[in-house]
Amino acid sequence: MKKQFSVSALIACAGSGTRMKQLKKKDGTRVNKVFRAIGDVPVVAHTIHAFEQTACIDDIVLITREADIAELTQIVKDFGFAKVRSIVVGGDTRQKSVVNGLAEVQESDIVLIHDGARALVTPEIITRVYDALCQGGVAGVSAAVKVKDSIKRADENGIVKESVPREDLWNIQTPQGFFTEDITEFHRRAAQAGAVFTDDCMAAEFCGARVQLVEGDYTNIKITTEEDMAYAEFLITKELTI
């Protein structure tokens, strides 16, 4: 059966990783955390590989800092990632970086936006987001997992104000999928209003659009700390596929 929509993946790799050990290059600049190695393979290569292996993805656009373009280009070349068609420079926030990436994929019907540091994403999760969006009725779809711990709201001194029922609470992940025209408009309206968000579904919610959550995976972590790095290495090195 012919695929219904053309699909681009935007992978955001422009973060500086301030909560990780500050490794530096010879010139004194910080090493982008997505270039850290897990099993001798850069974090970002694991991430790209998952999208490269996903049938619904037609092409991939990477977003990074200008200083990292050469290194990221070399990684794409070394691993032979055929679906990566361009690398664009990000902005000074994730939100602005995504907007820069969206300018590169306007010819695609659908865009899936993903954090480059979520190296344990799988083709199954990616396809689940795409399939849910194709079913219609919502403006955005995000991978997510149910909250497992008890949640409490506290004041600035750590004094508990209330316990929050966890039954309807989810931890949001990526990828997040949208029709390209829609998410471009959501971000335009958000920027016009001066609204700042930490994920793209929030831009859709801000505009009153419906967002659906689909099952991600508890292993689909965003590598943010040294502890995350160790956990990701434990999981990935069990069965390296690259």
C-alpha positions as CSV (number, residue, x, y, z in Angstrom):
1,M,0.0,0.0,0.0
2,K,1.3,3.5,-0.9
3,K,2.2,5.6,2.1
4,Q,-0.5,8.3,2.6
5,F,1.8,11.2,3.7
6,S,5.3,12.4,3.2
7,V,7.2,12.5,6.5
8,S,10.3,14.4,7.7
9,A,12.0,14.0,11.0
10,L,13.5,17.0,12.8
11,I,16.1,16.0,15.3
12,A,17.2,18.7,17.7
13,C,20.9,18.5,18.7
14,A,21.6,22.1,19.6
15,G,21.6,21.8,23.4
16,S,24.7,22.4,25.4
17,G,24.2,19.8,28.1
18,T,24.9,22.0,31.1
19,R,23.8,19.3,33.6
20,M,26.5,16.8,32.4
21,K,30.2,16.7,33.1
22,Q,31.8,19.6,31.3
23,L,34.0,17.9,28.7
24,K,35.8,20.4,26.5
25,K,37.5,20.4,23.1
26,K,41.1,21.6,22.6
27,D,39.8,25.1,21.7
28,G,38.0,25.3,25.1
29,T,34.5,25.0,23.8
30,R,32.1,22.5,25.4
31,V,31.5,19.1,23.9
32,N,27.9,18.7,22.8
33,K,26.5,15.9,24.8
34,V,25.1,14.2,21.7
35,F,28.7,13.6,20.6
36,R,29.4,11.6,23.8
37,A,30.0,7.9,23.0
38,I,27.9,5.0,24.1
39,G,29.5,1.7,23.1
40,D,31.9,3.7,20.9
41,V,29.0,5.2,19.0
42,P,28.0,8.8,19.5
43,V,24.6,9.4,21.2
44,V,23.3,11.2,18.2
45,A,24.2,8.3,15.9
46,H,22.0,6.0,17.9
47,T,19.2,8.5,17.6
48,I,19.5,9.0,13.9
49,H,19.8,5.2,13.3
50,A,16.3,4.7,14.8
51,F,14.8,7.1,12.4
52,E,16.9,5.8,9.5
53,Q,15.4,2.3,10.2
54,T,11.8,3.5,10.4
55,A,9.8,2.9,7.2
56,C,7.5,5.9,7.5
57,I,10.3,8.4,7.6
58,D,11.3,9.8,4.2
59,D,14.1,12.2,5.3
60,I,15.8,13.6,8.3
61,V,16.8,17.2,9.1
62,L,19.3,17.8,12.0
63,I,19.4,21.0,14.0
64,T,22.6,21.9,15.8
65,R,24.9,24.7,16.9
66,E,27.0,26.3,14.1
67,A,30.2,25.2,15.9
68,D,29.0,21.5,15.7
69,I,28.0,21.3,12.0
70,A,31.4,19.9,10.9
71,E,31.4,17.2,13.5
72,L,27.8,16.2,12.9
73,T,28.4,16.1,9.2
74,Q,31.3,13.7,9.7
75,I,29.1,11.5,11.9
76,V,26.5,11.3,9.2
77,K,29.1,10.4,6.6
78,D,30.9,7.8,8.9
79,F,27.7,5.9,9.6
80,G,26.3,6.3,6.1
81,F,22.9,7.8,7.1
82,A,21.2,8.1,3.7
83,K,18.0,9.8,5.0
84,V,19.8,12.8,6.4
85,R,19.3,15.5,3.8
86,S,20.4,18.7,5.6
87,I,21.8,20.1,8.8
88,V,20.6,23.5,9.9
89,V,21.8,25.9,12.6
90,G,19.6,26.2,15.7
91,G,18.5,29.2,17.7
92,D,19.3,30.3,21.2
93,T,16.3,28.3,22.6
94,R,14.9,24.9,21.6
95,Q,11.8,26.6,20.4
96,K,13.7,28.8,18.0
97,S,15.8,25.8,16.9
98,V,12.6,23.9,15.9
99,V,11.3,26.9,14.0
100,N,14.6,27.0,12.0
101,G,14.2,23.3,11.3
102,L,10.5,23.7,10.2
103,A,11.6,26.1,7.5
104,E,13.5,23.2,5.9
105,V,10.6,20.7,5.8
106,Q,7.7,22.8,4.5
107,E,7.3,20.4,1.5
108,S,6.6,17.5,3.8
109,D,3.0,16.7,5.0
110,I,4.0,15.5,8.4
111,V,7.0,16.3,10.7
112,L,8.1,14.3,13.7
113,I,10.2,16.3,16.1
114,H,12.6,14.5,18.4
115,D,15.3,15.3,21.0
116,G,18.7,14.2,19.7
117,A,19.6,13.1,23.3
118,R,16.8,10.5,23.3
119,A,19.1,7.8,21.9
120,L,17.0,4.8,22.9
121,V,13.9,5.7,20.8
122,T,12.8,2.8,18.6
123,P,11.2,2.5,15.2
124,E,8.1,1.1,17.0
125,I,7.6,4.2,19.1
126,I,8.2,6.5,16.1
127,T,5.7,4.5,14.0
128,R,3.1,4.6,16.8
129,V,3.2,8.4,16.8
130,Y,2.9,8.6,13.0
131,D,0.0,6.1,12.9
132,A,-1.9,8.0,15.6
133,L,-1.6,11.3,13.8
134,C,-2.7,9.7,10.5
135,Q,-5.9,8.5,12.1
136,G,-7.0,12.1,12.4
137,G,-9.0,14.0,15.0
138,V,-6.0,15.6,16.7
139,A,-3.5,18.3,15.9
140,G,-0.5,16.6,17.6
141,V,0.7,13.3,19.0
142,S,3.4,12.7,21.6
143,A,5.0,9.6,22.9
144,A,4.6,9.4,26.7
145,V,4.6,7.1,29.7
146,K,2.4,6.9,32.7
147,V,3.8,8.4,35.9
148,K,4.7,5.6,38.3
149,D,5.6,7.5,41.5
150,S,3.4,9.3,43.9
151,I,3.3,13.0,43.1
152,K,3.1,15.8,45.7
153,R,2.9,19.6,45.2
154,A,5.0,21.6,47.7
155,D,5.8,25.2,48.5
156,E,9.2,26.8,48.1
157,N,10.3,25.4,51.5
158,G,9.4,21.8,50.5
159,I,6.3,21.7,52.7
160,V,3.6,19.5,51.1
161,K,0.5,21.4,50.0
162,E,-1.3,18.5,48.4
163,S,-1.0,15.0,46.9
164,V,-1.7,14.8,43.2
165,P,-3.5,11.7,41.9
166,R,-1.2,10.1,39.4
167,E,-3.8,8.1,37.4
168,D,-4.1,10.8,34.7
169,L,-0.4,12.0,34.8
170,W,2.1,11.2,32.1
171,N,5.8,11.9,31.5
172,I,6.1,13.5,28.1
173,Q,8.7,12.2,25.6
174,T,9.5,12.6,22.0
175,P,9.0,12.1,19.1
176,Q,6.0,14.4,18.7
177,G,4.2,14.5,15.4
178,F,2.2,17.2,13.6
179,F,1.0,18.1,10.2
180,T,3.8,20.5,9.1
181,E,1.5,23.4,8.2
182,D,-0.2,23.2,11.6
183,I,2.9,23.1,13.9
184,T,4.4,25.9,11.8
185,E,1.4,28.1,12.5
186,F,1.3,27.1,16.2
187,H,4.9,28.2,16.6
188,R,4.2,31.4,14.7
189,R,1.3,32.3,17.0
190,A,3.3,31.4,20.1
191,A,6.2,33.6,19.1
192,Q,3.9,36.5,18.3
193,A,2.4,36.2,21.8
194,G,5.9,35.8,23.4
195,A,4.9,32.4,24.8
196,V,7.8,30.1,25.7
197,F,7.5,26.3,25.8
198,T,9.6,23.3,26.6
199,D,8.0,20.9,24.0
200,D,6.2,21.4,20.8
201,C,2.8,20.0,21.9
202,M,2.6,22.9,24.3
203,A,2.5,25.2,21.3
204,A,-0.4,23.3,19.9
205,E,-2.2,23.3,23.3
206,F,-1.5,27.1,23.6
207,C,-3.5,27.5,20.3
208,G,-6.4,25.4,21.6
209,A,-5.6,22.3,19.5
210,R,-6.1,18.7,20.6
211,V,-3.1,16.6,21.4
212,Q,-3.1,12.9,21.9
213,L,-0.6,10.8,23.9
214,V,0.5,7.3,22.8
215,E,2.6,4.8,24.7
216,G,6.3,5.5,24.6
217,D,8.7,3.4,26.6
218,Y,10.3,3.9,30.1
219,T,13.7,3.4,28.4
220,N,13.2,6.3,26.0
221,I,15.0,8.6,28.3
222,K,16.5,12.0,27.5
223,I,20.2,11.8,28.3
224,T,20.6,14.8,30.6
225,T,22.9,13.7,33.4
226,E,25.9,11.4,34.0
227,E,23.5,8.9,35.6
228,D,21.4,9.0,32.4
229,M,24.5,8.3,30.4
230,A,25.4,5.3,32.5
231,Y,21.9,3.9,32.3
232,A,21.8,4.4,28.5
233,E,25.1,2.7,28.1
234,F,23.9,-0.3,30.1
235,L,20.8,-0.6,27.9
236,I,22.4,0.0,24.5
237,T,25.5,-2.1,24.9
238,K,23.5,-5.2,25.6
239,E,22.6,-5.3,21.9
240,L,24.4,-2.8,19.7
241,T,23.0,-2.8,16.2
242,I,25.0,-0.1,14.4
